[in-house]
Amino acid sequence: MATGQMGGHVITTFKFKWIDEDGDEAGFLRKKGSFDGSTLKLDDSEIPAENIVDLETRDNRIILSIHTGESEPAVFAFAVSGVASERLKGIIDVARSASWARIEREELEAKGEGHLYREATCQHCTAVITLSRMEDSPQLYCSFCDTLTTIKNPQTAPPGEKSLRICEECGMFSKPTKFTIFYFYFLLVIYGFRTSTTWRCPGCMRGEAWKMLFGNLIFLLGVPTAIIQLIRSYGGSVTGKFAGLDSANIKAKKGKSTAALAQYREILKRVPHSAGLKYNIGLGLLEQKPELATESFEMALRDCSNYRPAAGLLAHCYEKSGADDKLAQLHYIWGSDQDRAKDESSSTTPLPIPKQ
């Protein structure tokens, strides 16, 4: 990936290949891509930054969701050369966050509500986070780099806070890590192996690691990899002020809410402001004690007023319990949709799906 200037604009150029439906790189020759701070060009397709409603990376791959005017965004993926995907994502995220902030400010001003506009800058990725209608809170959530950060008295922020986020496998606030899954097989004259990578928290990986160990025992070749992943899944547990988080999460997932709550409370003594921990408590109580779950999600939003994971489940709780007034207030606060990635009524211009 290279960066240059043209007409006063900083242009980032790169080479890429489309990813097909099977998850493989398509074609032999790489295509040209660029981003000038406002438009992402992928071969013959041009995508304004504000139309990119979601952007994720996995190794050298970028997964995009773009607003096309349909009820659901179009999703496609491409692989960039080298290891520049995270850097490219960061550049695009900063640009699209600024575009969304501008659009929201203009919409509020058009309604005569410009005084409600409020924003902050993520200290990790520098994306603009809009906070209109939301109260000040000790923490700030950035949906672009998926970080939950203590901004009130930042010198007291717990070490390692940046690496904690929602695990894609179990849906709990934890410390997702990259693991390798490897199986060797031998069927008469046919042999081979199957390997993949996964991002999940250590607690989620333990069951898979044991399964991988026993599945590879008969042929031995996959055993070293299985043992390494097993060691990492147990040795990679969260430490420091969040020590005990993995154990509490496992208990919560197994329905042992009393034991899990006791461990969460011990952590909260060390980390009093943590929307993620209170989100976990609510998640663990959601089925058994919905009233307490509702209180936990409300406390999570008091710690971080723009913590979207908690807001989504709190809306679900209000709807289920018939708390219409509280649900209406929640919709009012989030009505301008601080993260336009989830807004189906986005005011961005519809786009055709890029040619692959």
Number of C-alpha atoms within 10 A of each C-alpha: 17 10 12 11 10 8 6 7 12 13 18 19 17 20 19 23 24 22 19 14 10 7 10 12 17 16 12 7 9 17 15 15 20 21 24 20 18 17 20 21 17 22 17 11 15 17 21 19 24 26 25 24 23 20 18 15 16 14 13 15 22 21 16 17 19 26 28 17 17 11 9 11 22 18 15 17 21 24 24 23 15 12 13 16 21 16 11 19 17 16 17 24 25 20 21 25 25 19 19 26 24 13 16 22 21 15 16 16 14 10 8 10 13 15 11 13 18 16 14 13 15 21 13 13 16 18 24 23 24 25 23 24 17 19 13 14 16 18 24 25 20 24 21 25 19 15 21 23 24 23 16 14 9 11 9 10 16 17 12 13 16 16 14 20 19 20 18 14 13 15 15 26 24 25 23 25 17 13 20 15 17 22 21 19 16 11 7 6 5 7 9 9 11 10 9 9 12 15 17 21 30 28 22 20 25 17 12 15 26 15 13 22 22 13 18 20 15 13 12 15 15 22 20 14 19 26 15 14 26 23 14 17 22 15 11 17 19 21 13 11 17 22 16 17 24 24 17 26 29 16 18 23 16 11 15 15 20 14 13 23 21 12 19 24 16 16 20 16 10 13 16 12 23 23 31 24 25 26 28 29 27 28 25 28 22 18 11 12 12 18 15 15 24 24 16 25 30 21 19 28 27 19 22 27 24 30 23 18 20 26 20 12 19 25 21 14 20 19 14 11 13 11 12 13 10 14 18 15 12 16 14 13 18 18 13 19 21 24 21 22 21 12 14 15 12 19 16 20 12 15 18 13 17 16 9 16
